[in-house]
Amino acid sequence: MDWLSGLGYWGLFIGSFLSSTIIPFSADVLLVAMLAMKFDPWICLAVATAGNWAGGMTSYGLGWLGKWQWIERWLKVSREKLTAQQHRIERWGSLLAFFAWLPVIGDVFAIALGFYRINPRLCALYMFIGRLLRFTVWILLYQKWGEDFIRLITK
């Protein structure tokens, strides 16, 4: 993670993008590290949101392509996991994209929304809003508690 924070805002974008795919990585911790290094919180918010949203939309796009071999091999999502989401997709539709930032299940949501070809514009909008709110909360928590917050999340 140090090498990403050393890249400044580009590192935050890359880390946020990667963490919204199947790669196990925490954009939240990277964001807080950037804030601790005194990077501008509003630029960090914009960059982290954009990177994380772009990664989520990439997962959506790969789901839209619908090639089982790619989904199972590269995204590590089994056919069973994807078909298990069908009832949620049918019930909630594009609103489910709001929760695509959630750990583990969020990636499956993004892929399933694409796979079932749910409205891409609405999915993009709700996914963006969810991720923007997520990073806003992290920034507000850091601004309220600063170094105490860092100690709390790194325990």
TORPA-510202 format. One record per residue: x, y, z of N, C-alpha, C in turn; residue number from 0; chain. Coordinates in nm, 4 decimals. Layout:
     n_east    n_north       n_up    ca_east   ca_north      ca_up     c_east    c_north       c_up   resi   chain
          X          Y          Z          X          Y          Z          X          Y          Z    NUM       A
...
END
This chain:
     n_east    n_north       n_up    ca_east   ca_north      ca_up     c_east    c_north       c_up   resi   chain
     0.0825    -0.1186     0.0000     0.0000     0.0000     0.0000     0.0872     0.1253     0.0000      0       A
     0.2064     0.1176     0.0566     0.2943     0.2346     0.0599     0.3288     0.2833    -0.0799      1       A
     0.3490     0.1902    -0.1710     0.3849     0.2326    -0.3072     0.2697     0.3061    -0.3730      2       A
     0.1454     0.2665    -0.3417     0.0305     0.3371    -0.3996     0.0170     0.4774    -0.3417      3       A
     0.0329     0.4902    -0.2110     0.0222     0.6233    -0.1515     0.1365     0.7119    -0.1990      4       A
     0.2490     0.6513    -0.2340     0.3617     0.7268    -0.2884     0.3327     0.7845    -0.4266      5       A
     0.2336     0.7302    -0.4946     0.1944     0.7812    -0.6263     0.0940     0.8965    -0.6155      6       A
     0.0600     0.9328    -0.4934    -0.0336     1.0428    -0.4726    -0.1737     1.0076    -0.5177      7       A
    -0.2371     1.1042    -0.5808    -0.3765     1.0851    -0.6231    -0.3901     0.9728    -0.7260      8       A
    -0.2885     0.9548    -0.8113    -0.2934     0.8440    -0.9079    -0.2955     0.7103    -0.8345      9       A
    -0.2174     0.6997    -0.7274    -0.2156     0.5776    -0.6476    -0.3505     0.5515    -0.5820     10       A
    -0.4150     0.6593    -0.5354    -0.5476     0.6462    -0.4757    -0.6490     0.5985    -0.5807     11       A
    -0.6392     0.6516    -0.7014    -0.7288     0.6086    -0.8082    -0.7071     0.4605    -0.8396     12       A
    -0.5814     0.4222    -0.8579    -0.5495     0.2819    -0.8908    -0.5949     0.1886    -0.7788     13       A
    -0.5625     0.2233    -0.6550    -0.6018     0.1400    -0.5418    -0.7529     0.1294    -0.5271     14       A
    -0.8219     0.2402    -0.5488    -0.9683     0.2399    -0.5394    -1.0294     0.1564    -0.6510     15       A
    -0.9726     0.1663    -0.7700    -1.0192     0.0858    -0.8829    -1.0013    -0.0625    -0.8524     16       A
    -0.8805    -0.1003    -0.8120    -0.8515    -0.2413    -0.7871    -0.9370    -0.2987    -0.6750     17       A
    -0.9625    -0.2178    -0.5717    -1.0391    -0.2701    -0.4588    -1.1856    -0.2933    -0.4931     18       A
    -1.2341    -0.2344    -0.6008    -1.3740    -0.2555    -0.6384    -1.3889    -0.3686    -0.7388     19       A
    -1.2812    -0.4392    -0.7619    -1.2868    -0.5607    -0.8424    -1.2704    -0.6776    -0.7454     20       A
    -1.2380    -0.7928    -0.7932    -1.2261    -0.9096    -0.7056    -1.0928    -0.9138    -0.6309     21       A
    -1.0067    -0.8179    -0.6535    -0.8775    -0.8144    -0.5847    -0.9004    -0.7703    -0.4405     22       A
    -0.8572    -0.8505    -0.3435    -0.8791    -0.8124    -0.2035    -0.7860    -0.6969    -0.1633     23       A
    -0.8443    -0.5812    -0.1489    -0.7671    -0.4610    -0.1210    -0.8607    -0.3601    -0.0572     24       A
    -0.8102    -0.2750     0.0304    -0.8968    -0.1797     0.0992    -0.8721    -0.0367     0.0531     25       A
    -0.9661     0.0145    -0.0241    -0.9585     0.1546    -0.0659    -0.9797     0.2464     0.0540     26       A
    -1.0547     0.1992     0.1531    -1.0831     0.2803     0.2708    -0.9555     0.3114     0.3491     27       A
    -0.8747     0.2098     0.3711    -0.7495     0.2292     0.4438    -0.6558     0.3186     0.3643     28       A
    -0.6510     0.2988     0.2340    -0.5670     0.3837     0.1486    -0.6141     0.5292     0.1549     29       A
    -0.7440     0.5503     0.1518    -0.7984     0.6851     0.1618    -0.7586     0.7510     0.2934     30       A
    -0.7735     0.6801     0.4032    -0.7374     0.7357     0.5341    -0.5874     0.7635     0.5403     31       A
    -0.5070     0.6765     0.4805    -0.3623     0.7011     0.4768    -0.3308     0.8298     0.4009     32       A
    -0.4004     0.8514     0.2918    -0.3791     0.9737     0.2133    -0.4200     1.0967     0.2949     33       A
    -0.5293     1.0865     0.3677    -0.5735     1.1977     0.4517    -0.4717     1.2255     0.5618     34       A
    -0.4157     1.1191     0.6188    -0.3140     1.1357     0.7235    -0.1882     1.2023     0.6697     35       A
    -0.1623     1.1842     0.5403    -0.0462     1.2492     0.4775    -0.0795     1.3901     0.4305     36       A
    -0.1958     1.4374     0.4719    -0.2397     1.5757     0.4461    -0.2759     1.6045     0.3011     37       A
    -0.3203     1.5028     0.2285    -0.3740     1.5267     0.0951    -0.5095     1.5935     0.1106     38       A
    -0.5498     1.6705     0.0118    -0.6759     1.7430     0.0165    -0.7932     1.6450     0.0241     39       A
    -0.8790     1.6563     0.1273    -0.9875     1.5600     0.1428    -1.0896     1.5624     0.0291     40       A
    -1.1150     1.6777    -0.0315    -1.2144     1.6852    -0.1384    -1.1615     1.6245    -0.2677     41       A
    -1.0327     1.6436    -0.2935    -0.9736     1.5778    -0.4111    -0.9678     1.4270    -0.3872     42       A
    -0.9323     1.3879    -0.2645    -0.9312     1.2451    -0.2308    -1.0696     1.1837    -0.2492     43       A
    -1.1732     1.2558    -0.2067    -1.3099     1.2070    -0.2231    -1.3419     1.1852    -0.3708     44       A
    -1.3088     1.2836    -0.4529    -1.3372     1.2740    -0.5966    -1.2590     1.1592    -0.6610     45       A
    -1.1321     1.1482    -0.6275    -1.0455     1.0473    -0.6900    -1.0845     0.9063    -0.6447     46       A
    -1.1050     0.8877    -0.5141    -1.1416     0.7553    -0.4631    -1.2764     0.7113    -0.5193     47       A
    -1.3713     0.8044    -0.5237    -1.5034     0.7714    -0.5771    -1.4945     0.7349    -0.7248     48       A
    -1.4221     0.8144    -0.8015    -1.4088     0.7881    -0.9457    -1.3418     0.6539    -0.9718     49       A
    -1.2334     0.6258    -0.9008    -1.1626     0.4992    -0.9207    -1.2465     0.3801    -0.8810     50       A
    -1.3122     0.3899    -0.7654    -1.3933     0.2801    -0.7162    -1.5153     0.2576    -0.8058     51       A
    -1.5753     0.3671    -0.8523    -1.6890     0.3575    -0.9432    -1.6466     0.2941    -1.0764     52       A
    -1.5321     0.3357    -1.1286    -1.4832     0.2795    -1.2556    -1.4573     0.1295    -1.2429     53       A
    -1.4014     0.0877    -1.1309    -1.3792    -0.0553    -1.1091    -1.5100    -0.1317    -1.0992     54       A
    -1.6076    -0.0747    -1.0293    -1.7389    -0.1386    -1.0183    -1.8081    -0.1497    -1.1532     55       A
    -1.7960    -0.0443    -1.2332    -1.8568    -0.0477    -1.3660    -1.7833    -0.1453    -1.4587     56       A
    -1.6559    -0.1665    -1.4336    -1.5821    -0.2678    -1.5090    -1.6391    -0.4065    -1.4785     57       A
    -1.6641    -0.4329    -1.3498    -1.7262    -0.5606    -1.3122    -1.8644    -0.5730    -1.3754     58       A
    -1.9405    -0.4640    -1.3730    -2.0722    -0.4625    -1.4370    -2.0569    -0.4969    -1.5863     59       A
    -1.9629    -0.4326    -1.6526    -1.9407    -0.4552    -1.7955    -1.9014    -0.5981    -1.8271     60       A
    -1.8170    -0.6559    -1.7441    -1.7784    -0.7954    -1.7658    -1.8981    -0.8876    -1.7446     61       A
    -1.9830    -0.8533    -1.6478    -2.1065    -0.9302    -1.6302    -2.1959    -0.9178    -1.7523     62       A
    -2.2038    -0.7967    -1.8078    -2.2868    -0.7709    -1.9270    -2.2416    -0.8588    -2.0439     63       A
    -2.1105    -0.8774    -2.0566    -2.0591    -0.9628    -2.1643    -2.1074    -1.1069    -2.1488     64       A
    -2.1279    -1.1482    -2.0242    -2.1926    -1.2757    -1.9952    -2.1165    -1.4005    -2.0322     65       A
    -1.9873    -1.3940    -2.0433    -1.9098    -1.5133    -2.0756    -1.8740    -1.5855    -1.9451     66       A
    -1.9366    -1.7012    -1.9250    -1.9172    -1.7753    -1.8005    -1.7709    -1.8034    -1.7727     67       A
    -1.6953    -1.8360    -1.8774    -1.5544    -1.8680    -1.8571    -1.4804    -1.7485    -1.7957     68       A
    -1.5068    -1.6294    -1.8440    -1.4421    -1.5085    -1.7915    -1.4880    -1.4790    -1.6497     69       A
    -1.6184    -1.4885    -1.6283    -1.6738    -1.4567    -1.4966    -1.6173    -1.5508    -1.3904     70       A
    -1.6138    -1.6792    -1.4219    -1.5646    -1.7764    -1.3249    -1.4126    -1.7715    -1.3104     71       A
    -1.3428    -1.7539    -1.4201    -1.1961    -1.7570    -1.4132    -1.1368    -1.6272    -1.3608     72       A
    -1.1781    -1.5150    -1.4161    -1.1146    -1.3876    -1.3831    -1.1815    -1.3155    -1.2676     73       A
    -1.3112    -1.3305    -1.2545    -1.3822    -1.2599    -1.1479    -1.4064    -1.3483    -1.0258     74       A
    -1.3789    -1.4782    -1.0412    -1.3928    -1.5750    -0.9320    -1.5344    -1.5785    -0.8749     75       A
    -1.6316    -1.5638    -0.9613    -1.7722    -1.5719    -0.9208    -1.8323    -1.6936    -0.9898     76       A
    -1.8809    -1.7861    -0.9095    -1.9372    -1.9094    -0.9657    -2.0757    -1.8839    -1.0239     77       A
    -2.1157    -1.9730    -1.1096    -2.2489    -1.9665    -1.1709    -2.3570    -1.9702    -1.0627     78       A
    -2.3324    -2.0502    -0.9593    -2.4295    -2.0624    -0.8500    -2.4466    -1.9297    -0.7762     79       A
    -2.3352    -1.8598    -0.7484    -2.3438    -1.7299    -0.6805    -2.4215    -1.6291    -0.7643     80       A
    -2.3938    -1.6312    -0.8922    -2.4586    -1.5345    -0.9809    -2.6078    -1.5625    -0.9942     81       A
    -2.6442    -1.6886    -1.0127    -2.7862    -1.7201    -1.0259    -2.8597    -1.7041    -0.8928     82       A
    -2.7885    -1.7157    -0.7813    -2.8508    -1.6941    -0.6503    -2.8920    -1.5481    -0.6313     83       A
    -2.8321    -1.4574    -0.7058    -2.8650    -1.3153    -0.6950    -2.9845    -1.2761    -0.7826     84       A
    -3.0305    -1.3677    -0.8649    -3.1364    -1.3333    -0.9600    -3.2622    -1.2823    -0.8903     85       A
    -3.3004    -1.3421    -0.7795    -3.4219    -1.2960    -0.7114    -3.4042    -1.1541    -0.6562     86       A
    -3.2845    -1.1212    -0.6073    -3.2581    -0.9841    -0.5609    -3.2619    -0.8856    -0.6769     87       A
    -3.2042    -0.9279    -0.7880    -3.2010    -0.8423    -0.9060    -3.3438    -0.8155    -0.9541     88       A
    -3.4246    -0.9200    -0.9589    -3.5630    -0.9031    -1.0041    -3.6427    -0.8145    -0.9083     89       A
    -3.6129    -0.8250    -0.7793    -3.6873    -0.7469    -0.6802    -3.6429    -0.6010    -0.6746     90       A
    -3.5106    -0.5773    -0.6719    -3.4576    -0.4428    -0.6488    -3.4068    -0.3734    -0.7739     91       A
    -3.3748    -0.4478    -0.8761    -3.3262    -0.3889    -1.0010    -3.2029    -0.3032    -0.9806     92       A
    -3.1993    -0.1905    -1.0476    -3.0808    -0.1048    -1.0465    -3.0506    -0.0460    -0.9094     93       A
    -3.1483    -0.0391    -0.8190    -3.1223     0.0115    -0.6837    -3.0176    -0.0714    -0.6106     94       A
    -3.0049    -0.1971    -0.6479    -2.9049    -0.2840    -0.5864    -2.7635    -0.2326    -0.6113     95       A
    -2.7446    -0.1554    -0.7163    -2.6122    -0.0999    -0.7473    -2.5637    -0.0061    -0.6377     96       A
    -2.6559     0.0537    -0.5638    -2.6189     0.1400    -0.4517    -2.5325     0.0643    -0.3513     97       A
    -2.5553    -0.0668    -0.3372    -2.4845    -0.1494    -0.2400    -2.3681    -0.2276    -0.3003     98       A
    -2.3307    -0.1947    -0.4218    -2.2209    -0.2665    -0.4881    -2.0855    -0.2380    -0.4238     99       A
    -2.0779    -0.1429    -0.3328    -1.9531    -0.1131    -0.2622    -1.9288    -0.2078    -0.1445    100       A
    -2.0308    -0.2843    -0.1046    -2.0163    -0.3726     0.0113    -1.9075    -0.4775    -0.0127    101       A
    -1.8309    -0.5103     0.0900    -1.7285    -0.6138     0.0749    -1.7905    -0.7475     0.0337    102       A
    -1.7212    -0.8222    -0.0450    -1.7527    -0.9570    -0.0933    -1.8785    -0.9590    -0.1811    103       A
    -1.9941    -0.9327    -0.1263    -2.1196    -0.9453    -0.2006    -2.1364    -0.8340    -0.3038    104       A
    -2.0754    -0.7182    -0.2812    -2.0898    -0.6061    -0.3736    -2.0376    -0.6372    -0.5125    105       A
    -1.9274    -0.7101    -0.5191    -1.8729    -0.7482    -0.6500    -1.9719    -0.8374    -0.7247    106       A
    -2.0336    -0.9287    -0.6507    -2.1319    -1.0178    -0.7120    -2.2522    -0.9368    -0.7604    107       A
    -2.2943    -0.8372    -0.6806    -2.4052    -0.7510    -0.7231    -2.3731    -0.6832    -0.8555    108       A
    -2.2529    -0.6224    -0.8637    -2.2149    -0.5499    -0.9857    -2.2121    -0.6423    -1.1069    109       A
    -2.1550    -0.7600    -1.0904    -2.1476    -0.8558    -1.2007    -2.2881    -0.9033    -1.2393    110       A
    -2.3695    -0.9338    -1.1388    -2.5061    -0.9831    -1.1651    -2.5914    -0.8763    -1.2332    111       A
    -2.5775    -0.7507    -1.1910    -2.6536    -0.6435    -1.2551    -2.6196    -0.6346    -1.4040    112       A
    -2.4926    -0.6492    -1.4358    -2.4528    -0.6499    -1.5760    -2.5004    -0.7746    -1.6477    113       A
    -2.4837    -0.8884    -1.5821    -2.5211    -1.0149    -1.6443    -2.6696    -1.0176    -1.6801    114       A
    -2.7530    -0.9668    -1.5902    -2.8973    -0.9642    -1.6153    -2.9413    -0.8390    -1.6905    115       A
    -2.8423    -0.7622    -1.7358    -2.8629    -0.6456    -1.8229    -2.9622    -0.5443    -1.7667    116       A
    -2.9398    -0.5125    -1.6411    -3.0220    -0.4106    -1.5757    -2.9740    -0.2738    -1.6247    117       A
    -3.0636    -0.1799    -1.6394    -3.0395    -0.0470    -1.6941    -2.9003     0.0080    -1.6577    118       A
    -2.8103     0.0196    -1.7549    -2.6738     0.0621    -1.7243    -2.6636     0.2050    -1.6702    119       A
    -2.7473     0.2946    -1.7182    -2.7408     0.4335    -1.6693    -2.7810     0.4431    -1.5232    120       A
    -2.8899     0.3763    -1.4885    -2.9336     0.3792    -1.3489    -2.8348     0.3071    -1.2580    121       A
    -2.7820     0.1953    -1.3057    -2.6817     0.1235    -1.2267    -2.5591     0.2114    -1.2040    122       A
    -2.5156     0.2799    -1.3074    -2.3990     0.3685    -1.2942    -2.4277     0.4801    -1.1943    123       A
    -2.5456     0.5379    -1.2019    -2.5816     0.6462    -1.1109    -2.5870     0.5976    -0.9658    124       A
    -2.6592     0.4886    -0.9406    -2.6724     0.4381    -0.8034    -2.5388     0.3873    -0.7494    125       A
    -2.4588     0.3274    -0.8354    -2.3278     0.2812    -0.7923    -2.2400     0.4000    -0.7525    126       A
    -2.2461     0.5063    -0.8305    -2.1691     0.6272    -0.8007    -2.2133     0.6884    -0.6672    127       A
    -2.3432     0.6997    -0.6470    -2.3946     0.7589    -0.5235    -2.3524     0.6762    -0.4017    128       A
    -2.3650     0.5452    -0.4106    -2.3253     0.4586    -0.2996    -2.1795     0.4734    -0.2639    129       A
    -2.0957     0.4781    -0.3638    -1.9517     0.4897    -0.3394    -1.9147     0.6289    -0.2889    130       A
    -1.9798     0.7313    -0.3409    -1.9563     0.8671    -0.2941    -1.9919     0.8793    -0.1455    131       A
    -2.1054     0.8250    -0.1072    -2.1455     0.8292     0.0337    -2.0505     0.7498     0.1225    132       A
    -2.0067     0.6362     0.0741    -1.9124     0.5536     0.1500    -1.7860     0.6316     0.1820    133       A
    -1.7241     0.6921     0.0817    -1.5990     0.7650     0.1046    -1.6215     0.8945     0.1823    134       A
    -1.7379     0.9547     0.1661    -1.7707     1.0741     0.2450    -1.7728     1.0393     0.3937    135       A
    -1.8328     0.9265     0.4274    -1.8372     0.8840     0.5675    -1.6961     0.8630     0.6216    136       A
    -1.6103     0.7974     0.5451    -1.4720     0.7754     0.5891    -1.3999     0.9080     0.6133    137       A
    -1.4177     1.0022     0.5245    -1.3524     1.1324     0.5402    -1.4056     1.2042     0.6639    138       A
    -1.5352     1.2011     0.6843    -1.5933     1.2663     0.8014    -1.5458     1.2016     0.9310    139       A
    -1.5356     1.0703     0.9322    -1.4839     1.0007     1.0501    -1.3395     1.0411     1.0778    140       A
    -1.2588     1.0475     0.9734    -1.1195     1.0881     0.9909    -1.1114     1.2328     1.0400    141       A
    -1.1903     1.3206     0.9822    -1.1860     1.4610     1.0231    -1.2317     1.4785     1.1679    142       A
    -1.3216     1.3944     1.2130    -1.3712     1.4055     1.3506    -1.2701     1.3513     1.4509    143       A
    -1.2089     1.2349     1.4216    -1.1239     1.1691     1.5199    -0.9770     1.1594     1.4818    144       A
    -0.9393     1.1917     1.3616    -0.7985     1.1979     1.3205    -0.7168     1.0752     1.3545    145       A
    -0.6078     1.0972     1.4277    -0.5134     0.9896     1.4607    -0.5786     0.8804     1.5451    146       A
    -0.6734     0.9167     1.6304    -0.7445     0.8147     1.7090    -0.8203     0.7207     1.6165    147       A
    -0.8760     0.7746     1.5100    -0.9489     0.6939     1.4121    -0.8540     0.5980     1.3415    148       A
    -0.7347     0.6444     1.3072    -0.6363     0.5587     1.2402    -0.5985     0.4428     1.3326    149       A
    -0.5734     0.4701     1.4588    -0.5389     0.3635     1.5528    -0.6539     0.2626     1.5653    150       A
    -0.7762     0.3116     1.5639    -0.8933     0.2246     1.5765    -0.9049     0.1294     1.4572    151       A
    -0.8875     0.1806     1.3349    -0.9087     0.0943     1.2180    -0.7890     0.0064     1.1859    152       A
    -0.6723     0.0354     1.2426    -0.5545    -0.0469     1.2119    -0.5260    -0.1501     1.3201    153       A
    -0.6126    -0.1592     1.4207    -0.5928    -0.2611     1.5254    -0.6249    -0.3979     1.4749    154       A
END
